[in-house]
Structure formats: structure tokens, C-alpha cells
Amino acid sequence: MKLSVNVNTVTLAYRDLVNEGVIITERGKGTFVASTPGEEEIQIIRYEKLKSVIASLVRETDRLGYNHDEVGQAFFNYVIKKDI
């Protein structure tokens, strides 16, 4: 089966997978799936993702003109009080 995929697309996909730690490329040996991260590494990855989501929320609410107290209260109401 032949796929009509641009070589640049494949190259970029491989680069992204390497940057995300999904695969490892060893010159002269090939490309391999990276080892499964340990529990501590998983916790770090999850925390970094959570920080990214929070940063996106703050940027968007800043753009919309909400102050941080409003956002904090709304977040508290949603998570703790289940009130939204």
C-alpha cells in the first residue's frame, strides 16, 4: 500500500514525537518507542499540563476583562460548590 504523504509532514511528525518524548531516534540504529515514564515523571507531566491549562484560562479571562478575583471565585464555585 502506498500513502500519499509529504515527506516534510512525516519529518515534522517525527520531530514532534521526539520533542514530546514519545520516540527516541538513534542515528544508525533507528527510531524506537521511548520507555514508559515512571510514576514520578507522570506526576510531573500531569502537573505541567495542568499549569498549561490554567495559564490558558487566565490568558482568556484576562482577554475578556475578568479580574483574577472573579475568576478565582467562579473556579471555587464550580469545583467546590458545584454551583455553575
N, CA, C and O atoms as a Maestro MAE file, in Angstrom:
{
 s_m_m2io_version
 :::
 2.0.0
}

f_m_ct {
 s_m_title
 :::
 protein
 m_atom[336] {
  # First column is atom index #
  i_m_mmod_type
  r_m_x_coord
  r_m_y_coord
  r_m_z_coord
  i_m_residue_number
  s_m_chain_name
  s_m_pdb_residue_name
  s_m_pdb_atom_name
  i_m_atomic_number
  :::
  1 25 0.851 -1.173 0.000 1 A "MET " " N  " 7
  2 3 0.000 0.000 0.000 1 A "MET " " CA " 6
  3 2 0.898 1.238 0.000 1 A "MET " " C  " 6
  4 15 1.875 1.308 0.745 1 A "MET " " O  " 8
  5 25 0.559 2.195 -0.832 2 A "LYS " " N  " 7
  6 3 1.330 3.427 -0.923 2 A "LYS " " CA " 6
  7 2 0.472 4.575 -0.394 2 A "LYS " " C  " 6
  8 15 -0.683 4.737 -0.787 2 A "LYS " " O  " 8
  9 25 1.058 5.366 0.503 3 A "LEU " " N  " 7
  10 3 0.378 6.539 1.046 3 A "LEU " " CA " 6
  11 2 0.927 7.789 0.391 3 A "LEU " " C  " 6
  12 15 2.129 7.898 0.150 3 A "LEU " " O  " 8
  13 25 0.057 8.716 0.109 4 A "SER " " N  " 7
  14 3 0.486 9.981 -0.485 4 A "SER " " CA " 6
  15 2 0.656 11.012 0.622 4 A "SER " " C  " 6
  16 15 -0.197 11.874 0.833 4 A "SER " " O  " 8
  17 25 1.780 10.899 1.324 5 A "VAL " " N  " 7
  18 3 2.076 11.810 2.432 5 A "VAL " " CA " 6
  19 2 3.361 12.542 2.100 5 A "VAL " " C  " 6
  20 15 4.347 11.932 1.685 5 A "VAL " " O  " 8
  21 25 3.344 13.836 2.283 6 A "ASN " " N  " 7
  22 3 4.515 14.657 2.024 6 A "ASN " " CA " 6
  23 2 5.613 14.315 3.020 6 A "ASN " " C  " 6
  24 15 5.354 14.179 4.216 6 A "ASN " " O  " 8
  25 25 6.843 14.176 2.523 7 A "VAL " " N  " 7
  26 3 7.975 13.823 3.385 7 A "VAL " " CA " 6
  27 2 8.184 14.864 4.487 7 A "VAL " " C  " 6
  28 15 8.616 14.514 5.585 7 A "VAL " " O  " 8
  29 25 7.890 16.116 4.215 8 A "ASN " " N  " 7
  30 3 8.035 17.163 5.234 8 A "ASN " " CA " 6
  31 2 7.043 16.962 6.375 8 A "ASN " " C  " 6
  32 15 7.361 17.231 7.533 8 A "ASN " " O  " 8
  33 25 5.853 16.493 6.050 9 A "THR " " N  " 7
  34 3 4.845 16.216 7.076 9 A "THR " " CA " 6
  35 2 5.334 15.112 8.008 9 A "THR " " C  " 6
  36 15 5.201 15.212 9.228 9 A "THR " " O  " 8
  37 25 5.893 14.072 7.427 10 A "VAL " " N  " 7
  38 3 6.414 12.955 8.223 10 A "VAL " " CA " 6
  39 2 7.579 13.430 9.087 10 A "VAL " " C  " 6
  40 15 7.660 13.085 10.266 10 A "VAL " " O  " 8
  41 25 8.469 14.211 8.513 11 A "THR " " N  " 7
  42 3 9.614 14.729 9.254 11 A "THR " " CA " 6
  43 2 9.162 15.562 10.445 11 A "THR " " C  " 6
  44 15 9.698 15.418 11.544 11 A "THR " " O  " 8
  45 25 8.181 16.431 10.234 12 A "LEU " " N  " 7
  46 3 7.671 17.254 11.327 12 A "LEU " " CA " 6
  47 2 6.995 16.404 12.393 12 A "LEU " " C  " 6
  48 15 7.132 16.678 13.586 12 A "LEU " " O  " 8
  49 25 6.266 15.375 11.973 13 A "ALA " " N  " 7
  50 3 5.599 14.491 12.934 13 A "ALA " " CA " 6
  51 2 6.638 13.777 13.795 13 A "ALA " " C  " 6
  52 15 6.483 13.695 15.014 13 A "ALA " " O  " 8
  53 25 7.694 13.262 13.169 14 A "TYR " " N  " 7
  54 3 8.764 12.605 13.921 14 A "TYR " " CA " 6
  55 2 9.415 13.578 14.897 14 A "TYR " " C  " 6
  56 15 9.678 13.225 16.046 14 A "TYR " " O  " 8
  57 25 9.675 14.798 14.442 15 A "ARG " " N  " 7
  58 3 10.297 15.798 15.319 15 A "ARG " " CA " 6
  59 2 9.423 16.080 16.527 15 A "ARG " " C  " 6
  60 15 9.920 16.158 17.651 15 A "ARG " " O  " 8
  61 25 8.107 16.234 16.301 16 A "ASP " " N  " 7
  62 3 7.190 16.483 17.410 16 A "ASP " " CA " 6
  63 2 7.174 15.310 18.389 16 A "ASP " " C  " 6
  64 15 7.159 15.512 19.603 16 A "ASP " " O  " 8
  65 25 7.176 14.093 17.862 17 A "LEU " " N  " 7
  66 3 7.170 12.911 18.729 17 A "LEU " " CA " 6
  67 2 8.457 12.811 19.547 17 A "LEU " " C  " 6
  68 15 8.423 12.409 20.710 17 A "LEU " " O  " 8
  69 25 9.583 13.170 18.949 18 A "VAL " " N  " 7
  70 3 10.848 13.187 19.685 18 A "VAL " " CA " 6
  71 2 10.795 14.258 20.765 18 A "VAL " " C  " 6
  72 15 11.174 13.999 21.907 18 A "VAL " " O  " 8
  73 25 10.330 15.462 20.424 19 A "ASN " " N  " 7
  74 3 10.260 16.568 21.390 19 A "ASN " " CA " 6
  75 2 9.337 16.251 22.561 19 A "ASN " " C  " 6
  76 15 9.567 16.714 23.678 19 A "ASN " " O  " 8
  77 25 8.299 15.467 22.310 20 A "GLU " " N  " 7
  78 3 7.359 15.102 23.374 20 A "GLU " " CA " 6
  79 2 7.808 13.867 24.148 20 A "GLU " " C  " 6
  80 15 7.142 13.448 25.094 20 A "GLU " " O  " 8
  81 25 8.931 13.288 23.747 21 A "GLY " " N  " 7
  82 3 9.471 12.141 24.463 21 A "GLY " " CA " 6
  83 2 8.767 10.824 24.160 21 A "GLY " " C  " 6
  84 15 8.924 9.851 24.898 21 A "GLY " " O  " 8
  85 25 7.996 10.790 23.083 22 A "VAL " " N  " 7
  86 3 7.269 9.576 22.717 22 A "VAL " " CA " 6
  87 2 8.186 8.577 22.031 22 A "VAL " " C  " 6
  88 15 8.077 7.370 22.249 22 A "VAL " " O  " 8
  89 25 9.093 9.086 21.198 23 A "ILE " " N  " 7
  90 3 10.031 8.220 20.491 23 A "ILE " " CA " 6
  91 2 11.452 8.711 20.709 23 A "ILE " " C  " 6
  92 15 11.681 9.859 21.093 23 A "ILE " " O  " 8
  93 25 12.405 7.814 20.456 24 A "ILE " " N  " 7
  94 3 13.823 8.127 20.546 24 A "ILE " " CA " 6
  95 2 14.445 7.718 19.216 24 A "ILE " " C  " 6
  96 15 14.219 6.609 18.732 24 A "ILE " " O  " 8
  97 25 15.229 8.619 18.630 25 A "THR " " N  " 7
  98 3 15.914 8.308 17.384 25 A "THR " " CA " 6
  99 2 17.399 8.158 17.675 25 A "THR " " C  " 6
  100 15 18.030 9.053 18.236 25 A "THR " " O  " 8
  101 25 17.947 7.005 17.283 26 A "GLU " " N  " 7
  102 3 19.374 6.746 17.451 26 A "GLU " " CA " 6
  103 2 19.997 6.620 16.070 26 A "GLU " " C  " 6
  104 15 19.682 5.706 15.308 26 A "GLU " " O  " 8
  105 25 20.871 7.539 15.771 27 A "ARG " " N  " 7
  106 3 21.494 7.574 14.443 27 A "ARG " " CA " 6
  107 2 22.164 6.228 14.129 27 A "ARG " " C  " 6
  108 15 22.946 5.709 14.926 27 A "ARG " " O  " 8
  109 25 21.850 5.690 12.981 28 A "GLY " " N  " 7
  110 3 22.428 4.433 12.549 28 A "GLY " " CA " 6
  111 2 21.729 3.199 13.090 28 A "GLY " " C  " 6
  112 15 22.002 2.084 12.645 28 A "GLY " " O  " 8
  113 25 20.821 3.389 14.055 29 A "LYS " " N  " 7
  114 3 20.115 2.254 14.649 29 A "LYS " " CA " 6
  115 2 18.623 2.266 14.332 29 A "LYS " " C  " 6
  116 15 18.018 1.221 14.092 29 A "LYS " " O  " 8
  117 25 18.046 3.457 14.335 30 A "GLY " " N  " 7
  118 3 16.627 3.541 14.026 30 A "GLY " " CA " 6
  119 2 15.866 4.390 15.024 30 A "GLY " " C  " 6
  120 15 16.448 5.123 15.823 30 A "GLY " " O  " 8
  121 25 14.558 4.271 14.958 31 A "THR " " N  " 7
  122 3 13.660 5.029 15.833 31 A "THR " " CA " 6
  123 2 12.873 4.044 16.668 31 A "THR " " C  " 6
  124 15 12.368 3.042 16.160 31 A "THR " " O  " 8
  125 25 12.771 4.337 17.964 32 A "PHE " " N  " 7
  126 3 12.147 3.419 18.900 32 A "PHE " " CA " 6
  127 2 11.161 4.162 19.787 32 A "PHE " " C  " 6
  128 15 11.302 5.360 20.032 32 A "PHE " " O  " 8
  129 25 10.163 3.432 20.261 33 A "VAL " " N  " 7
  130 3 9.224 3.995 21.224 33 A "VAL " " CA " 6
  131 2 9.983 4.177 22.534 33 A "VAL " " C  " 6
  132 15 10.687 3.274 22.985 33 A "VAL " " O  " 8
  133 25 9.835 5.347 23.134 34 A "ALA " " N  " 7
  134 3 10.521 5.640 24.389 34 A "ALA " " CA " 6
  135 2 9.973 4.753 25.503 34 A "ALA " " C  " 6
  136 15 8.852 4.250 25.419 34 A "ALA " " O  " 8
  137 25 10.759 4.574 26.519 35 A "SER " " N  " 7
  138 3 10.311 3.762 27.651 35 A "SER " " CA " 6
  139 2 9.146 4.439 28.362 35 A "SER " " C  " 6
  140 15 8.975 5.656 28.291 35 A "SER " " O  " 8
  141 25 8.376 3.649 29.027 36 A "THR " " N  " 7
  142 3 7.228 4.162 29.775 36 A "THR " " CA " 6
  143 2 7.738 4.977 30.959 36 A "THR " " C  " 6
  144 15 8.605 4.515 31.701 36 A "THR " " O  " 8
  145 25 7.206 6.187 31.141 37 A "PRO " " N  " 7
  146 3 7.673 7.004 32.258 37 A "PRO " " CA " 6
  147 2 7.264 6.402 33.599 37 A "PRO " " C  " 6
  148 15 6.239 5.730 33.709 37 A "PRO " " O  " 8
  149 25 8.082 6.656 34.608 38 A "GLY " " N  " 7
  150 3 7.768 6.204 35.958 38 A "GLY " " CA " 6
  151 2 6.701 7.086 36.584 38 A "GLY " " C  " 6
  152 15 6.306 8.104 36.014 38 A "GLY " " O  " 8
  153 25 6.242 6.687 37.757 39 A "GLU " " N  " 7
  154 3 5.159 7.406 38.441 39 A "GLU " " CA " 6
  155 2 5.527 8.864 38.711 39 A "GLU " " C  " 6
  156 15 4.701 9.759 38.530 39 A "GLU " " O  " 8
  157 25 6.772 9.104 39.145 40 A "GLU " " N  " 7
  158 3 7.191 10.482 39.435 40 A "GLU " " CA " 6
  159 2 7.174 11.334 38.167 40 A "GLU " " C  " 6
  160 15 6.717 12.477 38.190 40 A "GLU " " O  " 8
  161 25 7.669 10.784 37.072 41 A "GLU " " N  " 7
  162 3 7.684 11.517 35.802 41 A "GLU " " CA " 6
  163 2 6.259 11.781 35.314 41 A "GLU " " C  " 6
  164 15 5.973 12.854 34.783 41 A "GLU " " O  " 8
  165 25 5.378 10.818 35.491 42 A "ILE " " N  " 7
  166 3 3.973 11.001 35.103 42 A "ILE " " CA " 6
  167 2 3.351 12.141 35.894 42 A "ILE " " C  " 6
  168 15 2.619 12.959 35.338 42 A "ILE " " O  " 8
  169 25 3.640 12.197 37.189 43 A "GLN " " N  " 7
  170 3 3.104 13.279 38.023 43 A "GLN " " CA " 6
  171 2 3.619 14.639 37.556 43 A "GLN " " C  " 6
  172 15 2.870 15.616 37.537 43 A "GLN " " O  " 8
  173 25 4.892 14.700 37.182 44 A "ILE " " N  " 7
  174 3 5.471 15.960 36.682 44 A "ILE " " CA " 6
  175 2 4.799 16.361 35.378 44 A "ILE " " C  " 6
  176 15 4.443 17.526 35.196 44 A "ILE " " O  " 8
  177 25 4.624 15.412 34.471 45 A "ILE " " N  " 7
  178 3 3.985 15.685 33.184 45 A "ILE " " CA " 6
  179 2 2.556 16.165 33.403 45 A "ILE " " C  " 6
  180 15 2.122 17.132 32.777 45 A "ILE " " O  " 8
  181 25 1.823 15.493 34.290 46 A "ARG " " N  " 7
  182 3 0.431 15.873 34.570 46 A "ARG " " CA " 6
  183 2 0.366 17.286 35.162 46 A "ARG " " C  " 6
  184 15 -0.507 18.076 34.800 46 A "ARG " " O  " 8
  185 25 1.300 17.600 36.079 47 A "TYR " " N  " 7
  186 3 1.310 18.920 36.706 47 A "TYR " " CA " 6
  187 2 1.624 20.007 35.679 47 A "TYR " " C  " 6
  188 15 1.006 21.072 35.689 47 A "TYR " " O  " 8
  189 25 2.588 19.737 34.792 48 A "GLU " " N  " 7
  190 3 2.926 20.703 33.751 48 A "GLU " " CA " 6
  191 2 1.739 20.944 32.827 48 A "GLU " " C  " 6
  192 15 1.493 22.081 32.425 48 A "GLU " " O  " 8
  193 25 1.007 19.901 32.487 49 A "LYS " " N  " 7
  194 3 -0.183 20.040 31.647 49 A "LYS " " CA " 6
  195 2 -1.233 20.867 32.365 49 A "LYS " " C  " 6
  196 15 -1.857 21.736 31.757 49 A "LYS " " O  " 8
  197 25 -1.438 20.609 33.652 50 A "LEU " " N  " 7
  198 3 -2.404 21.377 34.439 50 A "LEU " " CA " 6
  199 2 -2.024 22.852 34.464 50 A "LEU " " C  " 6
  200 15 -2.888 23.715 34.310 50 A "LEU " " O  " 8
  201 25 -0.730 23.155 34.659 51 A "LYS " " N  " 7
  202 3 -0.288 24.553 34.642 51 A "LYS " " CA " 6
  203 2 -0.571 25.194 33.294 51 A "LYS " " C  " 6
  204 15 -0.955 26.362 33.228 51 A "LYS " " O  " 8
  205 25 -0.385 24.440 32.224 52 A "SER " " N  " 7
  206 3 -0.654 24.952 30.881 52 A "SER " " CA " 6
  207 2 -2.142 25.282 30.704 52 A "SER " " C  " 6
  208 15 -2.495 26.313 30.132 52 A "SER " " O  " 8
  209 25 -2.993 24.404 31.197 53 A "VAL " " N  " 7
  210 3 -4.441 24.634 31.099 53 A "VAL " " CA " 6
  211 2 -4.830 25.872 31.906 53 A "VAL " " C  " 6
  212 15 -5.626 26.690 31.447 53 A "VAL " " O  " 8
  213 25 -4.274 26.006 33.095 54 A "ILE " " N  " 7
  214 3 -4.574 27.169 33.939 54 A "ILE " " CA " 6
  215 2 -4.076 28.446 33.271 54 A "ILE " " C  " 6
  216 15 -4.774 29.459 33.281 54 A "ILE " " O  " 8
  217 25 -2.886 28.411 32.695 55 A "ALA " " N  " 7
  218 3 -2.351 29.587 32.010 55 A "ALA " " CA " 6
  219 2 -3.258 29.996 30.858 55 A "ALA " " C  " 6
  220 15 -3.485 31.186 30.638 55 A "ALA " " O  " 8
  221 25 -3.776 29.019 30.122 56 A "SER " " N  " 7
  222 3 -4.704 29.322 29.023 56 A "SER " " CA " 6
  223 2 -5.978 29.966 29.555 56 A "SER " " C  " 6
  224 15 -6.483 30.930 28.980 56 A "SER " " O  " 8
  225 25 -6.488 29.431 30.648 57 A "LEU " " N  " 7
  226 3 -7.689 30.001 31.276 57 A "LEU " " CA " 6
  227 2 -7.439 31.459 31.683 57 A "LEU " " C  " 6
  228 15 -8.262 32.333 31.412 57 A "LEU " " O  " 8
  229 25 -6.321 31.709 32.320 58 A "VAL " " N  " 7
  230 3 -6.014 33.066 32.786 58 A "VAL " " CA " 6
  231 2 -5.851 34.016 31.605 58 A "VAL " " C  " 6
  232 15 -6.360 35.136 31.642 58 A "VAL " " O  " 8
  233 25 -5.146 33.585 30.558 59 A "ARG " " N  " 7
  234 3 -4.997 34.453 29.373 59 A "ARG " " CA " 6
  235 2 -6.356 34.795 28.771 59 A "ARG " " C  " 6
  236 15 -6.615 35.948 28.426 59 A "ARG " " O  " 8
  237 25 -7.220 33.792 28.645 60 A "GLU " " N  " 7
  238 3 -8.536 34.020 28.040 60 A "GLU " " CA " 6
  239 2 -9.403 34.927 28.915 60 A "GLU " " C  " 6
  240 15 -10.064 35.830 28.404 60 A "GLU " " O  " 8
  241 25 -9.403 34.693 30.225 61 A "THR " " N  " 7
  242 3 -10.229 35.539 31.095 61 A "THR " " CA " 6
  243 2 -9.664 36.955 31.178 61 A "THR " " C  " 6
  244 15 -10.424 37.916 31.297 61 A "THR " " O  " 8
  245 25 -8.343 37.091 31.116 62 A "ASP " " N  " 7
  246 3 -7.740 38.434 31.041 62 A "ASP " " CA " 6
  247 2 -8.200 39.140 29.772 62 A "ASP " " C  " 6
  248 15 -8.572 40.313 29.800 62 A "ASP " " O  " 8
  249 25 -8.169 38.413 28.664 63 A "ARG " " N  " 7
  250 3 -8.574 38.978 27.380 63 A "ARG " " CA " 6
  251 2 -10.031 39.431 27.416 63 A "ARG " " C  " 6
  252 15 -10.396 40.422 26.783 63 A "ARG " " O  " 8
  253 25 -10.857 38.702 28.155 64 A "LEU " " N  " 7
  254 3 -12.282 39.032 28.240 64 A "LEU " " CA " 6
  255 2 -12.589 40.085 29.306 64 A "LEU " " C  " 6
  256 15 -13.731 40.527 29.434 64 A "LEU " " O  " 8
  257 25 -11.567 40.488 30.071 65 A "GLY " " N  " 7
  258 3 -11.745 41.581 31.022 65 A "GLY " " CA " 6
  259 2 -12.148 41.159 32.427 65 A "GLY " " C  " 6
  260 15 -12.512 42.015 33.234 65 A "GLY " " O  " 8
  261 25 -12.098 39.884 32.746 66 A "TYR " " N  " 7
  262 3 -12.396 39.447 34.111 66 A "TYR " " CA " 6
  263 2 -11.185 39.708 34.988 66 A "TYR " " C  " 6
  264 15 -10.046 39.586 34.538 66 A "TYR " " O  " 8
  265 25 -11.435 40.069 36.251 67 A "ASN " " N  " 7
  266 3 -10.292 40.188 37.157 67 A "ASN " " CA " 6
  267 2 -10.052 38.828 37.816 67 A "ASN " " C  " 6
  268 15 -10.918 37.953 37.795 67 A "ASN " " O  " 8
  269 25 -8.874 38.668 38.394 68 A "HIS " " N  " 7
  270 3 -8.476 37.364 38.916 68 A "HIS " " CA " 6
  271 2 -9.331 36.929 40.102 68 A "HIS " " C  " 6
  272 15 -9.524 35.732 40.316 68 A "HIS " " O  " 8
  273 25 -9.848 37.887 40.878 69 A "ASP " " N  " 7
  274 3 -10.738 37.527 41.987 69 A "ASP " " CA " 6
  275 2 -12.029 36.903 41.464 69 A "ASP " " C  " 6
  276 15 -12.513 35.917 42.019 69 A "ASP " " O  " 8
  277 25 -12.588 37.477 40.397 70 A "GLU " " N  " 7
  278 3 -13.797 36.911 39.788 70 A "GLU " " CA " 6
  279 2 -13.544 35.488 39.292 70 A "GLU " " C  " 6
  280 15 -14.351 34.585 39.512 70 A "GLU " " O  " 8
  281 25 -12.418 35.311 38.625 71 A "VAL " " N  " 7
  282 3 -12.086 34.000 38.070 71 A "VAL " " CA " 6
  283 2 -11.881 32.996 39.201 71 A "VAL " " C  " 6
  284 15 -12.377 31.871 39.140 71 A "VAL " " O  " 8
  285 25 -11.152 33.409 40.228 72 A "GLY " " N  " 7
  286 3 -10.915 32.530 41.377 72 A "GLY " " CA " 6
  287 2 -12.215 32.127 42.049 72 A "GLY " " C  " 6
  288 15 -12.403 30.961 42.397 72 A "GLY " " O  " 8
  289 25 -13.106 33.076 42.232 73 A "GLN " " N  " 7
  290 3 -14.390 32.777 42.871 73 A "GLN " " CA " 6
  291 2 -15.231 31.853 41.995 73 A "GLN " " C  " 6
  292 15 -15.841 30.910 42.500 73 A "GLN " " O  " 8
  293 25 -15.269 32.111 40.705 74 A "ALA " " N  " 7
  294 3 -16.027 31.258 39.790 74 A "ALA " " CA " 6
  295 2 -15.445 29.841 39.776 74 A "ALA " " C  " 6
  296 15 -16.189 28.861 39.757 74 A "ALA " " O  " 8
  297 25 -14.122 29.741 39.784 75 A "PHE " " N  " 7
  298 3 -13.469 28.433 39.804 75 A "PHE " " CA " 6
  299 2 -13.806 27.691 41.097 75 A "PHE " " C  " 6
  300 15 -14.135 26.505 41.073 75 A "PHE " " O  " 8
  301 25 -13.722 28.397 42.222 76 A "PHE " " N  " 7
  302 3 -14.075 27.813 43.519 76 A "PHE " " CA " 6
  303 2 -15.522 27.332 43.510 76 A "PHE " " C  " 6
  304 15 -15.814 26.217 43.942 76 A "PHE " " O  " 8
  305 25 -16.424 28.174 43.017 77 A "ASN " " N  " 7
  306 3 -17.841 27.796 42.973 77 A "ASN " " CA " 6
  307 2 -18.060 26.568 42.108 77 A "ASN " " C  " 6
  308 15 -18.859 25.697 42.452 77 A "ASN " " O  " 8
  309 25 -17.362 26.495 41.001 78 A "TYR " " N  " 7
  310 3 -17.528 25.369 40.074 78 A "TYR " " CA " 6
  311 2 -16.963 24.075 40.662 78 A "TYR " " C  " 6
  312 15 -17.607 23.028 40.610 78 A "TYR " " O  " 8
  313 25 -15.757 24.157 41.219 79 A "VAL " " N  " 7
  314 3 -15.082 22.945 41.696 79 A "VAL " " CA " 6
  315 2 -15.583 22.510 43.066 79 A "VAL " " C  " 6
  316 15 -15.859 21.329 43.276 79 A "VAL " " O  " 8
  317 25 -15.702 23.437 43.990 80 A "ILE " " N  " 7
  318 3 -16.038 23.090 45.372 80 A "ILE " " CA " 6
  319 2 -17.543 23.050 45.595 80 A "ILE " " C  " 6
  320 15 -18.073 22.084 46.144 80 A "ILE " " O  " 8
  321 25 -18.219 24.092 45.170 81 A "LYS " " N  " 7
  322 3 -19.659 24.183 45.431 81 A "LYS " " CA " 6
  323 2 -20.516 23.529 44.361 81 A "LYS " " C  " 6
  324 15 -21.710 23.306 44.563 81 A "LYS " " O  " 8
  325 25 -19.903 23.221 43.216 82 A "LYS " " N  " 7
  326 3 -20.652 22.661 42.079 82 A "LYS " " CA " 6
  327 2 -21.810 23.588 41.714 82 A "LYS " " C  " 6
  328 15 -22.934 23.145 41.480 82 A "LYS " " O  " 8
  329 25 -21.502 24.897 41.673 83 A "ASP " " N  " 7
  330 3 -22.549 25.924 41.611 83 A "ASP " " CA " 6
  331 2 -22.552 26.688 40.289 83 A "ASP " " C  " 6
  332 15 -22.995 27.836 40.264 83 A "ASP " " O  " 8
  333 25 -22.088 26.115 39.220 84 A "ILE " " N  " 7
  334 3 -22.154 26.850 37.953 84 A "ILE " " CA " 6
  335 2 -22.959 26.044 36.976 84 A "ILE " " C  " 6
  336 15 -23.150 26.468 35.836 84 A "ILE " " O  " 8
  :::
 }
 m_bond[335] {
  # First column is bond index #
  i_m_from
  i_m_to
  i_m_order
  :::
  1 1 2 1
  2 2 3 1
  3 3 4 2
  4 3 5 1
  5 5 6 1
  6 6 7 1
  7 7 8 2
  8 7 9 1
  9 9 10 1
  10 10 11 1
  11 11 12 2
  12 11 13 1
  13 13 14 1
  14 14 15 1
  15 15 16 2
  16 15 17 1
  17 17 18 1
  18 18 19 1
  19 19 20 2
  20 19 21 1
  21 21 22 1
  22 22 23 1
  23 23 24 2
  24 23 25 1
  25 25 26 1
  26 26 27 1
  27 27 28 2
  28 27 29 1
  29 29 30 1
  30 30 31 1
  31 31 32 2
  32 31 33 1
  33 33 34 1
  34 34 35 1
  35 35 36 2
  36 35 37 1
  37 37 38 1
  38 38 39 1
  39 39 40 2
  40 39 41 1
  41 41 42 1
  42 42 43 1
  43 43 44 2
  44 43 45 1
  45 45 46 1
  46 46 47 1
  47 47 48 2
  48 47 49 1
  49 49 50 1
  50 50 51 1
  51 51 52 2
  52 51 53 1
  53 53 54 1
  54 54 55 1
  55 55 56 2
  56 55 57 1
  57 57 58 1
  58 58 59 1
  59 59 60 2
  60 59 61 1
  61 61 62 1
  62 62 63 1
  63 63 64 2
  64 63 65 1
  65 65 66 1
  66 66 67 1
  67 67 68 2
  68 67 69 1
  69 69 70 1
  70 70 71 1
  71 71 72 2
  72 71 73 1
  73 73 74 1
  74 74 75 1
  75 75 76 2
  76 75 77 1
  77 77 78 1
  78 78 79 1
  79 79 80 2
  80 79 81 1
  81 81 82 1
  82 82 83 1
  83 83 84 2
  84 83 85 1
  85 85 86 1
  86 86 87 1
  87 87 88 2
  88 87 89 1
  89 89 90 1
  90 90 91 1
  91 91 92 2
  92 91 93 1
  93 93 94 1
  94 94 95 1
  95 95 96 2
  96 95 97 1
  97 97 98 1
  98 98 99 1
  99 99 100 2
  100 99 101 1
  101 101 102 1
  102 102 103 1
  103 103 104 2
  104 103 105 1
  105 105 106 1
  106 106 107 1
  107 107 108 2
  108 107 109 1
  109 109 110 1
  110 110 111 1
  111 111 112 2
  112 111 113 1
  113 113 114 1
  114 114 115 1
  115 115 116 2
  116 115 117 1
  117 117 118 1
  118 118 119 1
  119 119 120 2
  120 119 121 1
  121 121 122 1
  122 122 123 1
  123 123 124 2
  124 123 125 1
  125 125 126 1
  126 126 127 1
  127 127 128 2
  128 127 129 1
  129 129 130 1
  130 130 131 1
  131 131 132 2
  132 131 133 1
  133 133 134 1
  134 134 135 1
  135 135 136 2
  136 135 137 1
  137 137 138 1
  138 138 139 1
  139 139 140 2
  140 139 141 1
  141 141 142 1
  142 142 143 1
  143 143 144 2
  144 143 145 1
  145 145 146 1
  146 146 147 1
  147 147 148 2
  148 147 149 1
  149 149 150 1
  150 150 151 1
  151 151 152 2
  152 151 153 1
  153 153 154 1
  154 154 155 1
  155 155 156 2
  156 155 157 1
  157 157 158 1
  158 158 159 1
  159 159 160 2
  160 159 161 1
  161 161 162 1
  162 162 163 1
  163 163 164 2
  164 163 165 1
  165 165 166 1
  166 166 167 1
  167 167 168 2
  168 167 169 1
  169 169 170 1
  170 170 171 1
  171 171 172 2
  172 171 173 1
  173 173 174 1
  174 174 175 1
  175 175 176 2
  176 175 177 1
  177 177 178 1
  178 178 179 1
  179 179 180 2
  180 179 181 1
  181 181 182 1
  182 182 183 1
  183 183 184 2
  184 183 185 1
  185 185 186 1
  186 186 187 1
  187 187 188 2
  188 187 189 1
  189 189 190 1
  190 190 191 1
  191 191 192 2
  192 191 193 1
  193 193 194 1
  194 194 195 1
  195 195 196 2
  196 195 197 1
  197 197 198 1
  198 198 199 1
  199 199 200 2
  200 199 201 1
  201 201 202 1
  202 202 203 1
  203 203 204 2
  204 203 205 1
  205 205 206 1
  206 206 207 1
  207 207 208 2
  208 207 209 1
  209 209 210 1
  210 210 211 1
  211 211 212 2
  212 211 213 1
  213 213 214 1
  214 214 215 1
  215 215 216 2
  216 215 217 1
  217 217 218 1
  218 218 219 1
  219 219 220 2
  220 219 221 1
  221 221 222 1
  222 222 223 1
  223 223 224 2
  224 223 225 1
  225 225 226 1
  226 226 227 1
  227 227 228 2
  228 227 229 1
  229 229 230 1
  230 230 231 1
  231 231 232 2
  232 231 233 1
  233 233 234 1
  234 234 235 1
  235 235 236 2
  236 235 237 1
  237 237 238 1
  238 238 239 1
  239 239 240 2
  240 239 241 1
  241 241 242 1
  242 242 243 1
  243 243 244 2
  244 243 245 1
  245 245 246 1
  246 246 247 1
  247 247 248 2
  248 247 249 1
  249 249 250 1
  250 250 251 1
  251 251 252 2
  252 251 253 1
  253 253 254 1
  254 254 255 1
  255 255 256 2
  256 255 257 1
  257 257 258 1
  258 258 259 1
  259 259 260 2
  260 259 261 1
  261 261 262 1
  262 262 263 1
  263 263 264 2
  264 263 265 1
  265 265 266 1
  266 266 267 1
  267 267 268 2
  268 267 269 1
  269 269 270 1
  270 270 271 1
  271 271 272 2
  272 271 273 1
  273 273 274 1
  274 274 275 1
  275 275 276 2
  276 275 277 1
  277 277 278 1
  278 278 279 1
  279 279 280 2
  280 279 281 1
  281 281 282 1
  282 282 283 1
  283 283 284 2
  284 283 285 1
  285 285 286 1
  286 286 287 1
  287 287 288 2
  288 287 289 1
  289 289 290 1
  290 290 291 1
  291 291 292 2
  292 291 293 1
  293 293 294 1
  294 294 295 1
  295 295 296 2
  296 295 297 1
  297 297 298 1
  298 298 299 1
  299 299 300 2
  300 299 301 1
  301 301 302 1
  302 302 303 1
  303 303 304 2
  304 303 305 1
  305 305 306 1
  306 306 307 1
  307 307 308 2
  308 307 309 1
  309 309 310 1
  310 310 311 1
  311 311 312 2
  312 311 313 1
  313 313 314 1
  314 314 315 1
  315 315 316 2
  316 315 317 1
  317 317 318 1
  318 318 319 1
  319 319 320 2
  320 319 321 1
  321 321 322 1
  322 322 323 1
  323 323 324 2
  324 323 325 1
  325 325 326 1
  326 326 327 1
  327 327 328 2
  328 327 329 1
  329 329 330 1
  330 330 331 1
  331 331 332 2
  332 331 333 1
  333 333 334 1
  334 334 335 1
  335 335 336 2
  :::
 }
}
